[in-house]
Structures are given as C-alpha cells and as structure tokens.
Amino acid sequence: MKNIQSFVRKHPLCKNALWLLLFVPLFFLSQFPLITMVYSLQEGMDARWVTILTLLATVAVLFVFYRVIKMSPLENLDVRVITWPALGRNFLFLLLLMANNLLAYPLLKQEAGGTTANQAALNELQSHAPFLAMGMVVILVAPILEELLCRAIIPRLIFRGAEPIGYLAGALFFTYLHGPSTLGEWVAYGGMSLILTWVAYRYKRIEYSICLHMTLNALAYYYPVVILLCLLPVSRVFFHDKL
C-alpha cells in the first residue's frame, strides 16, 4: 500500500486518472433521484410515496457527494460565501442567462416549436410528478450535482494542472448531457454552460454557479412560486396590518 501511495505522489497524473475512474460511478449515481422518481411513477405509487422515495434518494446521493468533496483537495462547500454582494453579482449573470435564452428562442421556434427536446421531456414528466418530488430533482439535485461534476470534479480534479482546458471540457460535457441536436438547442445549452462555467472559473467558488443554476431552474419550473416569494416582503410593507 505504501508503494502505491508513493507511486501516486511521484506521478500526479495518476491522481487525475483515479478521479476520472471515480467520475463514472459518480455520474451514474447523480441520476439516482431522477430514476427513483420515474420508477415510482411507472409503478403507479401514491404521490406521497413518490415524494418520500425521491427525498431518500436525494439525501443519500447528496451525502455521498458531500463526502467525496470533503475527501478531495477541493474546498468544502460553504453556503456562507453566498453574501449579498455575491447574490447581486449572480443577478447580473442571471440576466445574461435570460438574454441567452432570448437569443436561442427564435431558432428554437423555427426548429422545434419554441422549446428543446430536453425541456419538452421534463415538461411531460412534470405533468405527472408530485410538486415536491419534481422540485427536489430540478431545483436541488440537478444544479448541485451537475455543477460539482462539470465545474469542480472535471476541471479541478480530472484536469488538475490544466484547469482552463478542464473548464472547457466540463462546459462541453454539461452541454452534451442536455442532448442538443439543433442549432437552437446548442445556443440555449451551450450558452448557459459557458456562463455558468465562467462564474465558477472566475470566482473560484462552485457555490456561486450552484446558486445561479438553482435560481434559473426555479424560475423556469416554478416561476409563479418564485414571484410570490419575491412579492411577499413587499406585501408585508404595504399590507402589514392585514398579514
């Protein structure tokens, strides 16, 4: 065992290769909450049980990823880095993401009726899935795990020593995951990936791109709820005597 550890220390590329090997099971594990939810729906389970099973799968997978990040050379995840200035900066990048969607929309309208194949599949799933279960997968699981895989593990562990190339590889992998097959889909997901990648690369904290990704997904899937939450503080100011 000591000989193996000594060999790995003398050959840094071995660490990169080991992380590449670990990446494969981690990627498949990241799909477990979604698979659990879909399987539960196909089995005709009650909405409550679909939500419970999805929650258990989500907690288990997030715990595994938390332990992996903790044992890696990466910084531990820390929500305290999400300060008000960071949120303000993220808002500007959110506007940029929305502008990218507006840029892609005319192409998507011409090619596929205004939406991507990936989005259409999610919309179909959303029409059958319980509200909370779908929210866990879309707003919690997908942003956290996709960002950790594509903008932390790939660039900073698998491509350690060549991080700029790794960030580009992670951006391409993220885009490929969403299955683009038309120019509009490449613009939509490729542009989104480049913006999220720039945030992670420029500010060196994966929490920023996770937060931005979560916000975008929340707006896309549950925008009435998000708008209501944003208006609630305002309503308390003007109608405080009635609330």
Sequence and secondary structure as in RCSB ss.txt:
>XXXX:A:sequence
MKNIQSFVRKHPLCKNALWLLLFVPLFFLSQFPLITMVYSLQEGMDARWVTILTLLATVAVLFVFYRVIKMSPLE
NLDVRVITWPALGRNFLFLLLLMANNLLAYPLLKQEAGGTTANQAALNELQSHAPFLAMGMVVILVAPILEELLC
RAIIPRLIFRGAEPIGYLAGALFFTYLHGPSTLGEWVAYGGMSLILTWVAYRYKRIEYSICLHMTLNALAYYYPV
VILLCLLPVSRVFFHDKL
>XXXX:A:secstr
 HHHHHHHHH HHHHHHHHHHHHHHHHHHHTHHHHHHHHHHHTT  HHHHHHHHHHHHHHHHHHHHHHHHHSSS 
   GGG  HHHHHHHHHHHHHHHHHHHHHHHHHHHHHTTS HHHHHHHHHHTTS HHHHHIIIIIIHHHHHHHII
IIIIIIIITTT HHHHHHHHHHHHHHHT   SHHHHHHHHHHHHHHHHHHHHH  HHHHHHHHHHHHHHHHHHHH
HHHHHHHHHHHHHSTTT 
